[in-house]
């Protein structure tokens, strides 16, 4: 994952919020641990509400400082499982995403993604595909976790798998892209070669890996992964072969491993997935590149709502910049023509808020 130095703003309001004054003295030490934890979470959520008013790099840095304080307090059950902490960022783990999904199910009466997501390692997903290659299965969604000690950061990648008669198509919508994450393909290749020796492939495995670098920060891949699957479900990606075919037609061969294993580089992405790109300049570039394909996309693009109704996404929806920049874009002070998109930062802040609310609820239940 791309490294990005995040300047952490230690502001007085955080220290005043969380520091226990000497006046509390021994009285504070007698308070039950759960009561202290609930108070910490309450104060944290109040601060987070303020940060959500202006989602940007500064509010993300302040939230990271806030989370570190919760971690160091050592009183919040589940905080270490929900986040992976570094000095520079707080990374939402698969467990943290599961809390986000549970929050959505409770608040909205159903899954926000409208899909069952399996959280697998690279080795586990390859084993799963090999075991199920002969079965007549519907398509499935996965979020795969790459966590190697040789690489400084973990990384999550959303995957859509389409089982067909003679082929299995595996679409990896990675937020970094194949150019920056070539080691991920190396890992897939290594596992496929090793496991193929003990479990020969009976179908052709086609891996489609996007080339676009949508993510610019160090911590947003969980947000990209989760929302990508949500967007793919909205457009019926696994149910509608037309959309898959558009991507495949724009995916030149990247590498052939054997007669049954091939890697392809997707030159375009569904426009809805590009909306999260953290550089609006890249969105513009992608918009012009996919102009021809968008006419094809328009005929098959369907957005699904929670009540099950469907509506066609019109051509105007592909014009990301005007509505996007009104709420999520700012001009960088270092470059007048560089525009940053804070869409994913806002979502990250909201996901953190949901995780803390979920941890708070768990504590309140045990408190009763």
C-alpha positions as CSV (number, residue, x, y, z in Angstrom):
1,X,0.0,0.0,0.0
2,X,1.2,3.5,-0.8
3,X,2.9,5.1,2.1
4,X,1.7,8.6,3.0
5,X,3.0,10.7,6.0
6,X,0.1,12.1,7.9
7,X,0.8,15.0,10.2
8,X,-1.0,14.4,13.4
9,X,-2.5,17.5,15.0
10,X,-2.3,17.3,18.8
11,X,-4.9,19.8,19.7
12,X,-5.7,21.0,23.2
13,X,-9.3,20.0,23.0
14,X,-8.4,16.3,22.8
15,X,-6.2,16.4,25.9
16,X,-8.8,18.3,27.8
17,X,-11.4,15.8,26.7
18,X,-9.6,12.7,27.8
19,X,-7.2,13.8,30.6
20,X,-8.5,13.1,34.1
21,X,-7.8,16.0,36.4
22,X,-6.0,15.6,39.7
23,X,-9.2,16.7,41.4
24,X,-10.8,13.4,40.6
25,X,-7.9,11.7,42.4
26,X,-8.8,8.5,44.1
27,X,-12.5,8.9,43.4
28,X,-11.8,8.3,39.7
29,X,-9.8,5.2,40.4
30,X,-12.7,3.7,42.2
31,X,-15.0,4.0,39.2
32,X,-15.8,0.7,37.5
33,X,-13.7,0.0,34.5
34,X,-16.8,-0.3,32.2
35,X,-18.1,3.1,33.4
36,X,-14.8,4.7,32.5
37,X,-14.7,3.1,29.1
38,X,-18.3,4.3,28.4
39,X,-17.3,7.8,29.3
40,X,-14.3,7.7,27.1
41,X,-16.4,6.4,24.2
42,X,-19.0,9.1,24.8
43,X,-16.4,11.9,24.7
44,X,-14.8,10.4,21.6
45,X,-18.0,10.2,19.7
46,X,-18.8,13.8,20.6
47,X,-15.4,14.8,19.1
48,X,-15.9,12.6,16.1
49,X,-19.2,14.4,15.3
50,X,-17.2,17.7,15.0
51,X,-14.6,16.1,12.8
52,X,-17.4,14.8,10.5
53,X,-18.5,18.3,9.8
54,X,-15.4,18.9,7.7
55,X,-14.1,15.6,6.3
56,X,-10.5,16.1,5.1
57,X,-7.0,15.2,5.9
58,X,-6.9,17.3,9.1
59,X,-10.0,15.7,10.6
60,X,-8.7,12.2,9.7
61,X,-5.4,13.0,11.5
62,X,-7.3,14.2,14.6
63,X,-9.4,11.1,14.6
64,X,-6.3,9.0,14.4
65,X,-5.0,10.8,17.5
66,X,-8.4,10.2,19.2
67,X,-8.2,6.5,18.4
68,X,-4.7,6.2,19.7
69,X,-5.8,7.8,23.0
70,X,-8.6,5.2,23.3
71,X,-6.1,2.4,22.6
72,X,-3.6,3.7,25.1
73,X,-6.3,4.0,27.7
74,X,-6.5,0.3,27.6
75,X,-10.2,0.3,28.7
76,X,-12.1,-0.3,25.5
77,X,-12.9,-4.0,24.7
78,X,-12.6,-4.7,21.0
79,X,-10.6,-1.6,20.0
80,X,-7.5,-3.6,19.2
81,X,-9.5,-6.0,17.1
82,X,-11.4,-3.3,15.1
83,X,-8.3,-1.3,14.2
84,X,-4.7,-2.0,13.3
85,X,-2.7,0.9,14.7
86,X,0.4,2.6,13.3
87,X,2.0,5.9,14.4
88,X,0.6,7.4,11.2
89,X,-2.8,5.9,10.6
90,X,-5.6,3.7,12.1
91,X,-6.5,0.9,9.7
92,X,-10.0,-0.7,9.9
93,X,-9.6,-4.4,10.1
94,X,-12.0,-7.1,8.7
95,X,-13.5,-7.3,12.2
96,X,-14.0,-3.6,12.2
97,X,-15.8,-3.8,8.8
98,X,-18.0,-6.6,10.3
99,X,-19.0,-4.1,13.0
100,X,-19.9,-1.6,10.3
101,X,-22.1,-4.2,8.6
102,X,-23.8,-5.1,11.9
103,X,-24.5,-1.5,12.5
104,X,-26.1,-1.1,9.1
105,X,-28.2,-4.2,9.6
106,X,-29.5,-2.9,12.8
107,X,-30.1,0.7,11.7
108,X,-31.5,-0.1,8.3
109,X,-33.0,-3.5,8.8
110,X,-30.7,-5.2,6.3
111,X,-27.2,-5.4,4.9
112,X,-25.9,-2.2,3.4
113,X,-24.1,-4.1,0.8
114,X,-27.0,-6.5,0.1
115,X,-24.4,-9.2,-0.3
116,X,-22.8,-11.8,1.9
117,X,-19.1,-11.0,2.0
118,X,-16.5,-13.6,2.9
119,X,-13.2,-12.3,4.4
120,X,-10.5,-14.6,3.2
121,X,-6.7,-14.6,2.9
122,X,-5.2,-15.1,-0.5
123,X,-4.5,-18.8,0.2
124,X,-8.0,-19.4,1.6
125,X,-9.7,-18.0,-1.5
126,X,-7.6,-20.0,-3.9
127,X,-8.3,-23.2,-1.9
128,X,-12.0,-22.3,-1.9
129,X,-12.1,-21.8,-5.7
130,X,-10.2,-25.0,-6.3
131,X,-12.6,-26.9,-4.0
132,X,-15.7,-25.4,-5.7
133,X,-14.6,-25.3,-9.3
134,X,-16.8,-28.2,-10.3
135,X,-19.9,-26.9,-8.6
136,X,-22.7,-25.0,-10.2
137,X,-22.6,-21.9,-8.1
138,X,-23.9,-18.4,-8.1
139,X,-21.4,-15.6,-8.1
140,X,-19.8,-14.5,-4.8
141,X,-18.1,-11.5,-3.2
142,X,-15.0,-11.6,-1.1
143,X,-12.7,-9.2,0.6
144,X,-9.2,-10.7,0.7
145,X,-6.6,-9.7,3.2
146,X,-2.9,-9.4,2.3
147,X,-0.8,-9.1,5.4
148,X,2.9,-10.0,4.8
149,X,5.7,-9.2,7.2
150,X,7.9,-8.3,4.1
151,X,5.5,-5.4,3.3
152,X,4.9,-2.6,5.8
153,X,1.2,-2.3,5.4
154,X,-1.7,-4.7,5.3
155,X,-4.1,-4.4,2.3
156,X,-7.7,-5.4,1.6
157,X,-9.0,-6.0,-1.9
158,X,-12.6,-6.6,-3.0
159,X,-13.2,-9.6,-5.3
160,X,-16.2,-10.7,-7.4
161,X,-16.2,-14.3,-8.6
162,X,-18.3,-15.5,-11.5
163,X,-18.6,-19.2,-12.0
164,X,-19.2,-20.3,-15.6
165,X,-19.5,-23.6,-17.4
166,X,-15.8,-23.8,-18.5
167,X,-14.3,-20.8,-16.8
168,X,-14.1,-19.0,-13.4
169,X,-13.7,-15.3,-13.8
170,X,-12.1,-13.5,-10.8
171,X,-12.4,-9.7,-10.8
172,X,-10.1,-7.9,-8.4
173,X,-11.1,-4.3,-7.9
174,X,-8.0,-3.2,-6.1
175,X,-7.8,0.4,-4.9
176,X,-4.1,0.7,-5.6
177,X,-4.0,-1.0,-8.9
178,X,-1.8,-3.6,-10.5
179,X,1.1,-1.2,-11.2
180,X,1.6,-0.4,-7.5
181,X,0.6,-3.8,-6.2
182,X,2.3,-6.2,-8.5
183,X,3.4,-8.3,-5.5
184,X,-0.2,-9.2,-4.9
185,X,-0.3,-10.9,-8.3
186,X,3.0,-12.5,-7.5
187,X,1.4,-14.0,-4.4
188,X,-1.6,-15.2,-6.4
189,X,0.7,-16.8,-9.0
190,X,2.8,-18.5,-6.3
191,X,-0.3,-20.0,-4.6
192,X,-1.9,-21.1,-7.8
193,X,1.2,-22.9,-9.0
194,X,1.7,-24.6,-5.7
195,X,-1.9,-25.6,-5.1
196,X,-2.4,-26.6,-8.8
197,X,0.2,-29.4,-8.3
198,X,-2.0,-31.1,-5.6
199,X,-5.4,-30.0,-7.0
200,X,-5.3,-29.7,-10.8
201,X,-7.6,-27.1,-12.4
202,X,-10.5,-28.5,-14.3
203,X,-11.7,-25.0,-15.4
204,X,-9.8,-22.0,-16.8
205,X,-9.1,-19.4,-14.2
206,X,-9.2,-15.9,-15.5
207,X,-8.0,-13.1,-13.2
208,X,-9.0,-9.5,-14.0
209,X,-7.0,-6.9,-12.1
210,X,-7.6,-3.2,-12.5
211,X,-4.7,-0.9,-13.5
212,X,-6.2,2.3,-12.0
213,X,-4.7,3.8,-8.8
214,X,-7.7,5.2,-7.1
215,X,-6.3,5.3,-3.5
216,X,-3.7,8.0,-2.6
217,X,-3.6,7.6,1.2
218,X,-2.4,4.8,3.5
219,X,-5.5,3.7,5.2
220,X,-8.6,3.8,2.9
221,X,-8.4,0.3,1.3
222,X,-11.1,-1.1,3.7
223,X,-13.4,1.7,2.8
224,X,-12.8,1.2,-0.9
225,X,-13.3,-2.6,-0.5
226,X,-16.5,-2.4,1.3
227,X,-18.1,0.3,-0.8
228,X,-16.9,-1.2,-4.1
229,X,-18.9,-4.4,-3.2
230,X,-21.9,-2.2,-2.4
231,X,-21.6,-0.5,-5.8
232,X,-21.1,-3.8,-7.6
233,X,-24.3,-5.1,-6.1
234,X,-26.2,-1.9,-7.0
235,X,-25.4,-2.5,-10.7
236,X,-26.1,-6.3,-10.6
237,X,-22.5,-7.0,-11.6
238,X,-22.5,-10.7,-11.0
239,X,-26.1,-11.2,-12.3
240,X,-25.6,-9.3,-15.5
241,X,-23.0,-10.7,-17.9
242,X,-23.2,-7.6,-20.1
243,X,-21.3,-5.5,-17.6
244,X,-18.7,-8.2,-17.0
245,X,-18.2,-8.5,-20.8
246,X,-17.6,-4.8,-21.2
247,X,-14.8,-5.0,-18.7
248,X,-13.4,-8.1,-20.3
249,X,-13.4,-6.6,-23.7
250,X,-11.3,-3.7,-22.3
251,X,-8.9,-6.0,-20.5
252,X,-5.7,-6.9,-22.5
253,X,-3.8,-10.0,-21.5
254,X,-1.2,-9.2,-18.8
255,X,0.3,-12.6,-18.2
256,X,-0.3,-16.3,-18.9
257,X,0.8,-18.7,-16.3
258,X,-0.5,-21.9,-17.9
259,X,-3.2,-23.1,-20.2
260,X,-5.6,-22.8,-17.3
261,X,-4.4,-19.6,-15.6
262,X,-4.3,-16.1,-17.1
263,X,-4.1,-12.6,-15.8
264,X,-5.7,-9.6,-17.5
265,X,-5.4,-5.9,-16.9
266,X,-8.7,-4.0,-16.8
267,X,-8.3,-0.7,-18.6
268,X,-11.6,0.7,-17.4
269,X,-13.8,0.3,-14.3
270,X,-17.5,0.8,-13.9
271,X,-18.0,4.5,-13.5
272,X,-19.6,4.1,-10.1
273,X,-16.4,2.7,-8.7
274,X,-14.4,5.6,-10.0
275,X,-16.4,8.0,-8.0
276,X,-14.3,7.2,-4.9
277,X,-11.0,7.9,-6.7
278,X,-9.1,10.2,-4.3
279,X,-7.8,12.4,-7.2
280,X,-10.5,14.2,-9.1
281,X,-7.9,14.8,-11.8
282,X,-7.7,11.0,-12.3
283,X,-11.5,10.9,-12.4
284,X,-11.4,13.4,-15.3
285,X,-8.8,11.4,-17.1
286,X,-10.8,8.2,-16.6
287,X,-14.0,9.8,-17.6
288,X,-12.6,10.7,-21.0
289,X,-11.0,7.3,-21.4
290,X,-14.3,5.5,-20.8
291,X,-16.4,7.9,-22.9
292,X,-17.0,5.3,-25.6
293,X,-17.7,2.5,-23.2
294,X,-20.1,4.6,-21.1
295,X,-22.8,4.4,-23.9
296,X,-22.7,0.7,-23.5
297,X,-22.7,0.9,-19.7
298,X,-25.7,3.2,-19.8
299,X,-27.9,0.5,-21.2
300,X,-27.1,-2.0,-18.5
301,X,-26.5,0.2,-15.5
302,X,-29.2,-0.4,-12.9
303,X,-29.1,0.9,-9.4
304,X,-30.9,-1.2,-6.8
305,X,-32.4,0.5,-3.7
306,X,-33.1,-1.1,-0.3
307,X,-36.7,-1.7,-1.1
308,X,-35.8,-3.8,-4.1
309,X,-36.9,-1.3,-6.7
310,X,-34.6,-0.7,-9.7
311,X,-33.9,2.4,-11.7
312,X,-31.7,3.1,-14.7
313,X,-28.7,5.3,-14.1
314,X,-28.9,8.1,-16.6
315,X,-26.0,9.6,-18.6
316,X,-25.8,12.6,-16.3
317,X,-24.7,10.3,-13.4
318,X,-21.4,9.8,-15.1
319,X,-20.5,13.5,-14.7
320,X,-18.8,13.1,-11.4
321,X,-17.1,16.4,-11.0
322,X,-19.8,19.0,-10.6
323,X,-21.8,17.4,-7.8
324,X,-18.7,15.7,-6.3
325,X,-16.6,18.8,-5.8
326,X,-19.4,20.8,-4.3
327,X,-19.2,18.6,-1.2
328,X,-16.0,16.6,-1.3
329,X,-13.4,18.5,-3.3
330,X,-10.9,21.1,-2.3
331,X,-8.0,22.8,-4.1
332,X,-4.6,21.8,-2.9
333,X,-2.6,24.8,-1.7
334,X,0.5,23.4,-3.4
335,X,-1.0,23.1,-6.9
336,X,-3.9,25.2,-8.3
337,X,-4.9,22.5,-10.8
338,X,-4.7,19.6,-8.4
339,X,-8.1,18.7,-6.8
340,X,-8.4,16.2,-4.0
341,X,-11.5,14.1,-3.4
342,X,-12.3,13.5,0.2
343,X,-15.2,11.1,-0.4
344,X,-13.4,8.2,1.1
345,X,-12.1,10.2,4.1
346,X,-15.7,11.1,4.9
347,X,-16.7,7.5,4.7
348,X,-13.7,6.4,6.8
349,X,-14.8,8.9,9.5
350,X,-18.4,7.6,9.3
351,X,-17.2,3.9,9.6
352,X,-15.0,4.8,12.6
353,X,-18.1,6.4,14.2
354,X,-20.2,3.2,13.5
355,X,-17.4,1.0,15.0
356,X,-17.2,3.1,18.2
357,X,-21.0,3.2,18.5
358,X,-21.0,-0.6,18.1
359,X,-18.3,-1.0,20.8
360,X,-20.3,1.4,23.1
361,X,-23.4,-0.7,22.6
362,X,-21.6,-3.9,23.5
363,X,-20.3,-2.3,26.7
364,X,-23.7,-1.0,27.6
365,X,-25.2,-4.5,27.2
366,X,-22.6,-6.0,29.5
367,X,-23.1,-3.2,32.0
368,X,-26.8,-4.1,32.5
